[in-house]
Amino acid sequence: MPAGKSGLYTPGQKSGAFTPRYAYEEGAGGADLTGSSDAAYSLIGKDLKMFSDAGFDLEKINVKRNASVAQLYEDAVMYEHAVISASGALINFSGKKTGRSPKDKRIVYEDSSKDDVWWGPVNIQMDEHTFEINRERAIDYLNTRENVYVFDGFAGWDPKYRIKVRVICARAYHALFMHNMLIRPTAKELAEYGTPDFTIYNAGQFPANRFTAGMTSSTSVEINFKRREIVILGTEYAGEMKKGIFSVMHYLQPIKFGQLSLHSSANEGPDGDVSLFFGLSGTGKTTLSADPRRYLIGDDEHVWADTGVFNIEGGCYAKCIGLSKEKEPDIYNAIRFGSILENVVYDGATREPDYDDTSITENTRCAYPINFINNAKIPCIANSQPKNIIYLTCDAFGVLPPVSKLSLDQAQYWFLSGYTSKTPGTEDGVTEPSPTFSTCFGQPFIVCKPSLYATMLAEKMSKTGADCWLINTGWTGGKFGTGKRCPLKYTRAIIDAIHDGSLAKAEFTNFPIFNLQIPKSLPNVPDEILDPFKSWPSKDACQTQLESLAGMFDKAFEKYKADCSEAVVKAGPQL
């Protein structure tokens, strides 16, 4: 695959039964490894037995456990043809697969978890025997590598609810990626790490046998909750590991720990008030949660626990398409030594990345430790309950108000719907705005029934008194092609009004069909923007489009009705 513009080339059990295998000291964890003894980095005692029992040939492979960033850089450059960018980040490539493969994700059907999994097109069944075949295939491949990398880290910043995750892989790039994305142990924690709670076997360079029963391609990403293992074959895209662990936490947190896992960003104000931001790609979740006046808890994966809110990850995995220092200074400045630029084209002479070049993929990414963000809250924990829940949607039909206040029943309805819209130009073949409904604002990672997460969310909101807001960052005054995108300055003014409490005190009026409560006026936001009927040139055209969108909602929500109360069903649009 051509990487540089000067011709460089690169090859490409039931609730309560789960007992995490760790013991933590209060306040420990999350620090970078410095000044530790060699013993912390080598396989000793039970580790050796674990690798031997798993089938690893320790006489043939060189195991590098929690190698330093510098050593992983050296190996990536030497063995994987990676390069170092002008800013010091490592540039590497994931081969043929430049994004996730959701159709190749499998969950093993076994007695301890089968009654809790939301089986279907999101969570496809795999039998235990096929898993064993693929696991053996992965280990056999890893045994052929000269270097095998092991990273031991944590998922979840709260010591009460986090788990130990071991990553075993054959690429230095993958080891560095998970070093950034998981929570990095202290030297003491690493020396006392013991047996992991979950293990990833990443043999992504080696394909699955597509003739094995249950396989539909040469790619397979499979989770076994009984064995507490993930096996990856046929894809070198690093994001599969990140989202695999998120899927694990989406199961363990509600089922085993009784806590609510969320696909959201989170920040905290100077007075300790916490906001959760939900939104699909293109809605502004990362942009709007990055506020210089507030602390960033995390940008993607969180748990709303009885103790407060904590980040699942130790890093960020940001999109790089169109990145500039002016638009996203925090992300831009985080791209330095220790970060990974994934599938980003660069100038072969200067090693300067070209963030506008999509010749490899539009899904260019950067992975960096969260402490590379200046206003990140370390440790990434808020000890107070959320005050505001913010749903972000990009309505390309231009009929949803820029901001609405949702009732408790509406909060569940919109959470289950997970609405946004694709716009022309975002994907091949998309010529008209098309609705997208991704339940819980993260359908590909949902493991249990969506109603479980929605019910838990409503219970927590009811208990804490949190307000729920729906914000449309999409079009106003008409649909895509006739209206215009709601200016970011107005959306930021709305967010500010949420955080300073003025929006909650505003005078509201009812918006028809969807029965949303919208403010009559807000500081720094024109009144005509707040009501779509005032911003559209034709009220009749707005009404027609609104009714059309309501019909799309009704059709999409049909599959959730059986698991919802009548009040939640009626919280949707009424034609």
C-alpha positions in Angstrom: 0.0 0.0 0.0 1.5 3.4 -0.9 1.9 5.3 2.3 3.9 8.4 1.4 3.8 10.7 -1.5 7.4 10.1 -2.4 6.8 6.4 -3.3 7.4 4.8 0.2 5.8 1.4 0.6 4.4 -0.4 3.6 2.9 -4.0 3.7 0.6 -4.1 4.7 -22.6 -17.2 35.0 -25.7 -15.1 36.3 -25.8 -11.6 37.9 -23.4 -11.3 40.8 -21.3 -14.4 39.8 -18.5 -12.5 38.2 -15.5 -11.9 40.4 -12.7 -9.8 39.0 -9.3 -11.3 39.6 -7.6 -8.4 41.2 -7.1 -6.3 44.4 -6.3 -2.6 44.1 -5.0 0.0 46.5 -7.3 3.1 46.7 -6.1 5.7 44.3 -3.6 3.5 42.5 -3.3 3.2 38.7 -3.1 5.2 35.6 0.5 6.4 35.8 3.0 5.9 33.1 5.7 3.2 33.7 9.0 4.9 34.8 11.8 3.6 36.8 10.4 0.1 37.2 12.4 -3.1 37.6 12.9 -5.5 34.8 10.9 -8.1 36.7 7.8 -6.0 36.0 8.2 -6.5 32.3 9.0 -10.2 32.2 6.9 -13.2 32.3 7.3 -14.8 35.7 5.6 -17.6 37.8 1.9 -17.9 36.9 2.4 -15.9 33.7 4.8 -18.5 32.3 2.3 -21.3 33.2 -0.6 -19.4 31.6 1.3 -19.0 28.3 2.5 -22.6 28.3 -1.0 -23.9 29.1 -2.4 -21.7 26.3 -0.1 -23.4 23.8 2.6 -20.9 23.4 6.1 -22.2 22.6 8.2 -20.0 24.8 11.4 -21.5 23.5 10.7 -20.1 20.0 9.0 -16.8 20.6 10.4 -13.6 22.3 7.7 -12.3 24.6 7.9 -8.5 25.2 5.6 -7.6 28.1 4.6 -3.9 28.5 7.5 -2.8 26.4 8.4 0.9 26.6 7.0 3.4 24.0 10.4 3.9 22.6 11.0 0.1 22.1 7.6 -0.3 20.4 8.5 2.6 18.1 11.8 0.9 17.2 10.2 -2.4 16.5 7.4 -0.9 14.4 9.9 1.0 12.3 12.2 -2.1 12.0 9.7 -4.8 11.4 6.5 -3.1 10.1 7.9 -0.3 8.0 6.2 2.3 10.1 7.6 5.9 10.0 7.9 8.7 12.5 5.9 11.8 11.7 7.3 15.4 11.8 5.6 15.9 15.2 6.9 12.6 16.6 3.8 10.4 16.3 4.2 6.9 14.9 2.5 6.5 11.5 1.4 2.9 10.7 -1.1 1.1 8.6 -3.8 -1.5 9.2 -3.7 -3.2 5.8 -6.8 -4.1 3.9 -9.2 -3.4 6.7 -9.4 0.3 7.6 -12.5 0.1 9.7 -14.5 -2.3 11.9 -16.1 -5.4 10.5 -19.4 -5.6 12.4 -20.8 -8.5 10.2 -17.8 -10.6 11.3 -18.4 -10.0 15.1 -19.5 -13.1 17.0 -20.4 -13.9 20.6 -20.0 -17.5 21.8 -23.3 -19.1 22.8 -22.7 -20.7 26.2 -24.7 -21.2 29.4 -23.2 -18.4 31.6 -24.3 -15.6 29.2 -26.8 -16.9 26.7 -29.9 -15.6 28.5 -28.5 -12.0 28.8 -27.3 -11.4 25.2 -29.4 -9.6 22.6 -29.0 -12.2 19.9 -29.5 -11.2 16.3 -27.7 -9.3 13.5 -25.7 -7.3 16.1 -24.6 -10.2 18.2 -24.3 -13.3 16.0 -24.0 -16.7 17.7 -20.9 -18.8 17.6 -20.7 -22.3 19.0 -18.0 -23.1 21.6 -16.2 -25.6 19.3 -15.7 -23.1 16.5 -14.3 -20.6 19.0 -11.8 -23.3 20.1 -10.8 -23.9 16.5 -10.2 -20.2 15.9 -8.4 -19.7 19.2 -6.0 -22.5 18.3 -5.5 -21.0 14.9 -4.6 -17.6 16.4 -2.1 -19.1 18.9 -0.6 -21.3 16.2 0.1 -18.2 14.2 1.5 -16.2 17.1 3.9 -19.1 17.7 5.4 -18.5 14.3 6.3 -14.9 15.1 9.7 -13.9 16.3 8.3 -11.2 18.7 5.0 -11.5 20.6 3.9 -8.4 22.5 1.9 -8.5 25.7 0.3 -5.4 27.2 -1.4 -5.7 30.6 -3.7 -2.8 31.5 -7.0 -1.9 33.0 -10.5 -1.1 31.6 -12.3 1.3 33.9 -10.8 4.0 36.1 -12.9 3.2 39.2 -11.0 0.6 41.2 -14.3 -0.9 42.4 -15.5 -1.7 38.9 -12.5 -2.0 36.6 -11.1 -5.2 35.1 -7.7 -6.4 34.1 -7.1 -6.8 30.4 -4.2 -8.7 28.7 -3.5 -8.1 25.1 -1.3 -10.6 23.2 -0.4 -9.6 19.7 2.2 -9.8 17.0 2.5 -6.2 15.9 4.3 -3.4 17.9 1.6 -1.0 16.5 -1.2 -3.0 18.2 0.7 -3.1 21.5 1.3 0.6 21.4 -2.4 1.2 20.5 -3.6 -0.7 23.5 -1.0 0.9 25.7 -2.7 4.2 24.7 -6.3 3.1 24.9 -6.2 1.0 28.1 -5.3 2.4 31.5 -1.6 2.1 32.1 -0.6 0.3 35.4 2.0 1.6 37.8 5.2 -0.5 38.1 3.9 -1.8 41.4 0.5 -2.8 39.9 2.3 -4.5 37.0 4.6 -6.5 39.2 1.5 -7.7 41.1 -0.8 -8.0 38.1 -1.6 -11.7 38.4 -4.2 -13.4 36.2 -6.1 -11.1 33.8 -9.9 -10.9 33.8 -10.0 -10.8 30.0 -7.5 -11.7 27.3 -7.3 -10.6 23.7 -5.5 -12.9 21.2 -4.9 -10.7 18.2 -3.6 -12.7 15.2 -5.2 -10.2 12.8 -2.5 -10.8 10.1 -3.7 -14.4 9.8 -7.1 -15.1 8.2 -9.8 -17.2 9.7 -10.7 -20.4 7.7 -13.9 -19.3 5.9 -14.8 -22.9 5.4 -15.0 -23.5 9.2 -18.7 -23.9 10.3 -20.2 -20.5 11.1 -17.6 -18.4 9.3 -18.8 -16.1 6.5 -15.4 -14.6 5.6 -11.7 -14.7 6.5 -12.3 -12.1 9.2 -13.5 -13.0 12.7 -13.8 -11.0 15.9 -15.2 -13.2 18.6 -16.0 -12.8 22.3 -16.3 -15.7 24.8 -17.7 -14.6 28.2 -17.2 -18.0 29.7 -13.5 -18.2 28.8 -13.1 -14.4 29.2 -11.3 -14.2 25.9 -11.4 -12.3 22.6 -9.9 -13.8 19.4 -9.2 -11.7 16.3 -8.4 -13.1 12.9 -8.2 -11.6 9.5 -8.2 -7.9 10.4 -5.3 -5.7 11.5 -7.6 -2.7 12.2 -6.7 -1.7 15.8 -10.1 -0.4 16.6 -11.4 -4.0 16.8 -9.5 -4.4 20.1 -10.9 -1.1 21.6 -14.5 -1.9 20.7 -14.1 -5.5 21.7 -13.3 -4.5 25.2 -16.1 -1.9 25.1 -18.5 -4.7 24.2 -17.2 -6.7 27.1 -17.8 -3.8 29.5 -21.3 -3.3 27.9 -22.0 -6.8 29.2 -20.1 -7.0 32.5 -21.2 -3.6 33.9 -25.0 -4.0 33.8 -25.1 -7.8 34.2 -22.4 -8.6 36.7 -21.8 -5.2 38.4 -25.2 -3.6 38.1 -23.8 -0.4 36.6 -24.7 1.4 33.4 -22.2 1.4 30.6 -22.6 4.2 28.0 -21.3 5.1 24.5 -20.9 8.8 25.4 -18.4 11.5 26.2 -18.3 13.3 29.6 -17.0 16.5 31.1 -17.1 18.2 34.4 -17.5 21.9 35.4 -15.4 23.7 38.0 -18.3 23.2 40.5 -18.3 19.5 39.9 -21.4 19.3 37.7 -21.2 16.5 35.2 -22.6 16.3 31.7 -22.9 13.2 29.5 -23.0 13.7 25.7 -24.5 11.0 23.4 -24.3 11.2 19.7 -23.4 9.2 16.5 -20.7 10.1 14.1 -21.0 13.7 12.7 -23.2 15.0 15.5 -20.5 17.0 17.3 -20.0 14.7 20.4 -16.2 15.2 20.6 -16.3 18.9 19.6 -19.0 20.0 22.1 -17.7 18.0 25.0 -14.2 19.6 24.5 -14.7 22.8 26.5 -11.7 24.8 27.8 -13.8 25.8 30.8 -14.6 22.3 31.8 -12.5 19.1 32.5 -12.7 16.3 30.0 -13.4 13.0 31.7 -13.4 11.1 28.4 -14.5 11.3 24.8 -16.2 7.9 24.0 -16.8 5.2 26.7 -18.1 5.7 30.2 -19.9 4.0 33.1 -22.6 5.7 35.2 -22.0 4.0 38.5 -23.5 4.4 42.0 -20.2 6.2 42.8 -20.4 8.7 39.9 -19.1 8.6 36.4 -15.8 7.1 35.2 -14.1 6.6 31.9 -13.5 3.1 30.6 -10.4 4.0 28.6 -7.0 5.5 29.2 -6.8 7.3 25.9 -8.7 8.8 22.9 -9.2 7.5 19.4 -10.0 10.6 17.4 -10.8 10.9 13.7 -8.2 12.8 11.7 -10.1 13.6 8.5 -9.8 17.3 7.9 -8.0 17.9 11.1 -6.4 21.3 11.7 -4.9 23.2 14.6 -7.5 25.9 14.2 -10.5 23.6 14.3 -9.4 21.0 16.8 -6.3 22.3 18.7 -6.5 19.8 21.5 -6.4 16.8 19.2 -3.9 18.4 16.9 -1.5 19.1 19.8 -1.9 15.5 21.1 -0.3 14.1 18.0 3.2 13.8 19.3 5.7 11.2 20.5 3.7 8.3 21.9 0.7 8.8 19.7 -0.2 6.6 16.7 -1.5 8.0 13.4 -3.4 5.2 11.7 -3.8 5.0 7.9 -2.8 8.7 7.5 -1.0 9.7 4.2 2.2 11.7 4.8 4.8 13.5 2.7 7.6 11.2 2.1 10.3 13.9 2.4 9.0 16.0 5.3 7.0 13.3 7.1 4.2 15.9 7.5 0.7 14.2 7.6 -1.9 15.2 5.1 -5.1 15.1 7.0 -7.2 15.9 3.9 -6.0 13.0 1.9 -8.5 10.2 1.9 -6.8 7.9 -0.6 -6.3 5.2 1.9 -9.5 5.7 3.9 -11.8 8.4 5.2 -11.5 6.7 8.5 -8.1 8.1 9.4 -7.4 8.0 13.1 -5.1 9.0 15.9 -4.7 7.2 19.2 -3.1 8.9 22.2 -3.2 8.8 26.0 -5.8 11.0 27.5 -3.3 12.9 29.5 -2.1 14.4 26.2 -5.2 16.6 26.5 -4.4 19.6 28.6 -7.7 19.8 30.5 -8.2 16.1 31.0 -9.2 15.1 34.5 -6.7 12.5 35.8 -7.8 10.1 37.2 -10.8 10.1 34.8 -13.4 9.9 37.5 -16.2 12.2 38.6 -17.4 11.5 42.1 -20.7 13.3 41.5 -23.8 12.2 39.6 -24.6 13.7 36.2 -26.6 16.8 36.2 -27.3 17.0 32.4 -27.8 14.3 29.8 -27.3 15.7 26.3 -28.5 13.8 23.2 -26.9 15.1 19.9 -28.6 14.5 16.6 -27.8 15.8 13.1 -31.2 16.2 11.5 -30.6 16.6 7.8 -34.4 17.1 7.3 -34.2 20.3 9.2 -37.4 20.0 11.2 -36.1 19.2 14.7 -35.6 22.2 17.0 -32.0 23.2 17.9 -32.8 22.4 21.6 -35.6 20.6 23.4 -36.2 19.5 26.9 -37.2 15.8 27.2 -39.3 14.1 29.8 -38.2 10.9 31.5 -40.3 8.8 29.1 -39.0 10.8 26.1 -35.5 10.3 27.3 -36.0 6.5 27.1 -37.7 6.8 23.7 -34.9 8.9 22.1 -32.2 6.8 23.7 -33.7 3.6 22.2 -34.1 5.3 18.9 -30.6 6.8 18.6 -31.5 9.0 15.7 -29.3 11.0 13.3 -29.1 11.2 9.6 -26.6 10.5 6.9 -26.0 13.3 4.4 -25.0 13.3 0.7 -21.2 12.9 0.4 -20.7 10.9 3.6 -20.9 7.6 1.9 -20.9 6.3 -1.7 -24.4 6.2 -3.1 -26.0 8.6 -0.6 -27.7 11.3 -2.7 -30.5 12.3 -0.4 -30.6 12.6 3.4 -31.3 9.3 5.0 -32.3 8.5 8.6 -30.0 6.4 10.8 -31.3 4.8 14.0 -28.6 3.3 16.2 -30.1 2.2 19.5 -28.5 3.5 22.6 -26.4 5.7 20.3 -24.1 2.8 19.8 -25.9 -0.3 18.4 -22.8 -2.2 17.1 -21.5 -2.4 20.7 -24.7 -3.3 22.5 -24.6 -6.8 24.0 -27.8 -6.9 26.1 -31.3 -5.9 25.1 -31.5 -2.2 24.5 -34.4 -1.9 26.9 -32.1 -2.9 29.8 -29.8 0.1 29.2 -32.8 2.5 28.7 -34.5 1.4 31.9 -31.3 1.7 33.9 -30.8 5.2 32.4 -34.3 6.3 33.4 -33.9 4.9 36.9 -30.6 6.8 37.4 -32.1 10.0 35.9 -35.1 9.7 38.2 -33.0 9.1 41.2 -30.6 12.0 40.6 -33.0 14.5 39.0 -30.8 14.9 35.9 -32.2 17.0 33.1 -32.3 15.5 29.5 -31.8 17.7 26.5 -32.1 17.0 22.7 -29.9 19.1 20.6 -30.1 19.2 16.8 -26.7 20.1 15.3 -28.0 19.5 11.8 -30.0 21.7 9.4 -32.4 24.6 10.1 -34.7 26.6 7.8 -35.0 23.7 5.4 -33.6 20.3 4.8 -30.1 19.5 3.4 -29.7 21.4 0.1 -32.2 24.2 0.9 -31.6 25.1 4.6 -28.3 25.6 6.3 -26.4 23.8 9.1 -27.1 25.3 12.5 -24.1 27.6 13.3 -21.7 26.1 15.8 -21.8 29.4 17.8 -25.5 29.0 18.5 -25.1 25.4 19.5 -22.2 26.4 21.9 -24.5 29.1 23.3 -27.2 26.5 24.0 -24.6 24.2 25.7 -23.5 27.2 27.8 -27.1 27.9 28.8 -27.4 24.2 29.9 -24.3 24.4 32.0 -25.1 27.8 33.7 -28.6 26.7 34.5 -30.4 29.4 32.5 -32.0 27.0 30.0 -33.7 25.0 32.7 -35.3 28.3 33.9 -36.4 29.4 30.4 -40.1 29.6 29.4 -41.0 26.7 27.2 -43.7 26.0 24.5 -44.8 22.8 22.9 -43.5 21.7 19.5 -46.2 19.6 17.7 -46.2 15.9 16.6 -43.0 15.1 18.6 -44.4 17.0 21.6 -41.1 18.5 22.5 -40.7 21.4 25.0 -38.7 24.2 23.3 -37.6 27.5 24.8 -39.2 30.7 23.6 -35.9 32.6 23.8 -32.3 32.2 24.8 -29.4 34.6 25.1 -27.1 34.8 22.0 -29.5 32.6 20.0 -32.0 34.2 17.5 -35.7 33.4 18.5 -36.5 32.4 14.9 -33.8 29.7 15.1 -35.4 28.0 18.1 -38.7 27.1 16.3 -38.4 25.3 12.9 -41.8 26.7 11.8 -40.4 30.2 12.2 -37.2 29.5 10.3 -38.7 27.6 7.3 -39.9 29.7 4.4 -43.1 27.6 4.2 -44.9 26.3 7.3 -46.8 23.8 5.2 -43.5 22.4 3.8 -42.1 22.2 7.4 -45.3 20.3 8.5 -45.1 17.8 5.6 -41.4 17.1 6.3 -42.1 16.8 10.1 -44.9 14.2 9.5 -42.6 12.3 7.2 -39.8 12.1 9.8 -42.4 11.0 12.4 -43.3 8.1 10.2 -39.7 7.1 10.0 -39.4 7.1 13.8 -42.6 4.9 14.2 -41.2 2.4 11.7 -37.8 2.2 13.4 -39.2 2.0 16.9 -41.5 -1.0 16.1 -38.9 -3.6 17.2 -38.6 -2.1 20.7 -42.3 -1.7 21.6 -42.7 -5.1 23.1 -40.0 -4.4 25.7 -41.3 -0.9 26.6 -44.0 0.5 28.8 -47.0 2.2 27.1 -45.8 5.6 28.4 -42.5 5.2 26.6 -44.1 4.1 23.4 -46.4 7.2 23.6 -43.4 9.4 24.2 -42.6 9.2 20.5 -44.2 11.3 17.7 -48.0 11.3 17.5 -49.4 11.7 14.0 
